[in-house]
């Protein structure tokens, strides 16, 4: 009789633990419900001779390449800093949470160049200013494709 009670308690405990092992509700997605692309920046602990921080960065360009749907591709979108937020010159949307995309950001933003297809370019056009000693960092070109 004692063995039956012990076996029953063990079976009940196993059933209770098994019913709590489903963690589907625990996974959280960072995909926004409104599909809006939001950008945050952080430049720190870089090992280079150049120096840039997010405090000295006021604007940069942002590109998203979606090979399956041109509607969700964006080229040379100017991102401007307003307080602690980065706001795009046009609203950008994600197609969905599963579509892979290519993302590229670069600084400084180039409003004059032929940059409407930057996301497709493999060799990025970079020009260097004649004055390199003024400490303005205007010739720095930061790319993270």
C-alpha positions as CSV (number, residue, x, y, z in Angstrom):
1,X,0.0,0.0,0.0
2,X,2.8,2.3,0.9
3,X,4.5,1.6,-2.5
4,X,1.2,2.5,-4.3
5,X,1.0,5.8,-2.5
6,X,4.6,6.6,-3.3
7,X,4.2,5.7,-6.9
8,X,1.0,7.8,-7.2
9,X,2.7,10.8,-5.7
10,X,5.7,10.4,-8.0
11,X,3.4,10.2,-11.0
12,X,1.4,13.2,-9.9
13,X,4.7,15.2,-9.4
14,X,5.9,14.2,-12.8
15,X,2.6,15.3,-14.4
16,X,2.8,18.7,-12.6
17,X,6.3,19.4,-13.7
18,X,5.6,18.2,-17.2
19,X,2.7,20.6,-17.5
20,X,4.9,23.6,-16.5
21,X,7.6,22.8,-19.0
22,X,5.9,24.5,-22.0
23,X,7.8,27.8,-22.5
24,X,6.2,29.0,-25.7
25,X,4.7,32.0,-23.8
26,X,8.0,33.0,-22.4
27,X,9.7,33.8,-25.7
28,X,9.7,37.5,-26.3
29,X,10.1,39.1,-29.7
30,X,11.7,42.5,-30.3
31,X,9.7,42.9,-33.5
32,X,7.5,46.0,-33.2
33,X,3.8,45.6,-33.5
34,X,3.5,48.6,-35.7
35,X,6.3,47.4,-38.1
36,X,8.1,50.8,-37.7
37,X,11.9,50.7,-38.0
38,X,13.5,52.3,-34.9
39,X,17.2,52.9,-34.6
40,X,19.5,53.3,-31.6
41,X,23.2,54.0,-31.8
42,X,26.2,53.4,-29.6
43,X,29.8,53.9,-30.5
44,X,32.3,53.0,-27.8
45,X,35.4,51.0,-27.1
46,X,36.6,51.2,-30.7
47,X,40.3,50.6,-31.3
48,X,41.3,53.1,-34.0
49,X,43.1,56.3,-34.4
50,X,39.9,58.1,-35.2
51,X,37.6,59.2,-32.5
52,X,33.8,59.4,-32.6
53,X,31.1,59.1,-30.0
54,X,27.3,59.1,-30.2
55,X,27.5,62.5,-28.5
56,X,29.4,64.0,-31.5
57,X,27.2,62.3,-34.1
58,X,24.3,64.4,-35.2
59,X,23.3,62.7,-38.4
60,X,24.1,59.6,-40.4
61,X,22.6,57.7,-43.4
62,X,20.7,54.4,-43.1
63,X,19.9,51.9,-45.8
64,X,17.8,48.7,-45.7
65,X,17.9,46.3,-48.7
66,X,15.0,43.9,-49.0
67,X,15.7,41.5,-51.9
68,X,12.1,40.2,-52.0
69,X,10.1,43.5,-51.8
70,X,11.4,46.8,-53.0
71,X,8.6,48.6,-51.1
72,X,10.5,47.8,-47.9
73,X,13.9,48.9,-49.2
74,X,15.3,52.2,-48.2
75,X,18.5,54.0,-49.5
76,X,20.3,56.9,-48.0
77,X,17.7,57.8,-45.4
78,X,19.0,60.7,-43.3
79,X,18.8,59.9,-39.5
80,X,18.9,63.0,-37.3
81,X,19.3,63.2,-33.6
82,X,16.6,64.8,-31.5
83,X,17.4,64.5,-27.9
84,X,18.1,60.8,-27.3
85,X,16.0,59.7,-30.3
86,X,17.1,59.1,-33.9
87,X,14.4,60.2,-36.4
88,X,14.5,59.2,-40.1
89,X,13.7,61.6,-42.9
90,X,11.0,59.2,-44.0
91,X,9.2,56.6,-42.0
92,X,10.6,53.1,-42.7
93,X,8.7,49.9,-42.1
94,X,9.8,46.2,-41.7
95,X,8.0,43.8,-44.1
96,X,7.6,41.2,-41.3
97,X,9.6,39.6,-38.6
98,X,11.1,36.8,-40.7
99,X,12.2,38.5,-44.0
100,X,16.0,38.8,-44.1
101,X,17.3,42.2,-45.0
102,X,20.7,43.9,-45.6
103,X,21.3,46.9,-43.3
104,X,24.0,49.5,-43.8
105,X,24.6,52.7,-41.9
106,X,27.3,55.3,-42.7
107,X,28.4,58.6,-41.5
108,X,28.6,61.4,-42.5
109,X,25.4,61.6,-44.4
110,X,26.0,62.6,-48.1
111,X,23.2,64.8,-49.5
112,X,25.1,65.5,-52.7
113,X,26.4,62.2,-53.9
114,X,24.9,59.4,-56.0
115,X,23.8,57.4,-53.0
116,X,20.2,56.3,-53.9
117,X,21.5,52.8,-54.5
118,X,24.1,52.6,-51.7
119,X,22.8,49.3,-50.3
120,X,23.8,47.6,-53.6
121,X,27.3,49.2,-53.8
122,X,30.3,47.0,-53.0
123,X,32.9,49.8,-53.2
124,X,31.8,52.8,-51.2
125,X,32.7,56.2,-52.5
126,X,34.7,58.1,-49.9
127,X,36.3,61.5,-50.2
128,X,38.9,62.8,-47.8
129,X,39.0,66.5,-46.8
130,X,42.2,68.5,-47.5
131,X,42.5,69.6,-43.9
132,X,43.1,66.6,-41.6
133,X,44.6,68.4,-38.6
134,X,41.6,70.6,-37.5
135,X,40.0,67.9,-35.3
136,X,36.7,68.1,-37.1
137,X,36.5,64.4,-38.0
138,X,34.7,65.4,-41.2
139,X,36.7,62.8,-43.2
140,X,35.9,59.9,-40.9
141,X,33.7,57.3,-42.7
142,X,32.2,54.8,-40.4
143,X,30.4,51.8,-42.0
144,X,29.0,48.7,-40.5
145,X,27.3,46.6,-43.2
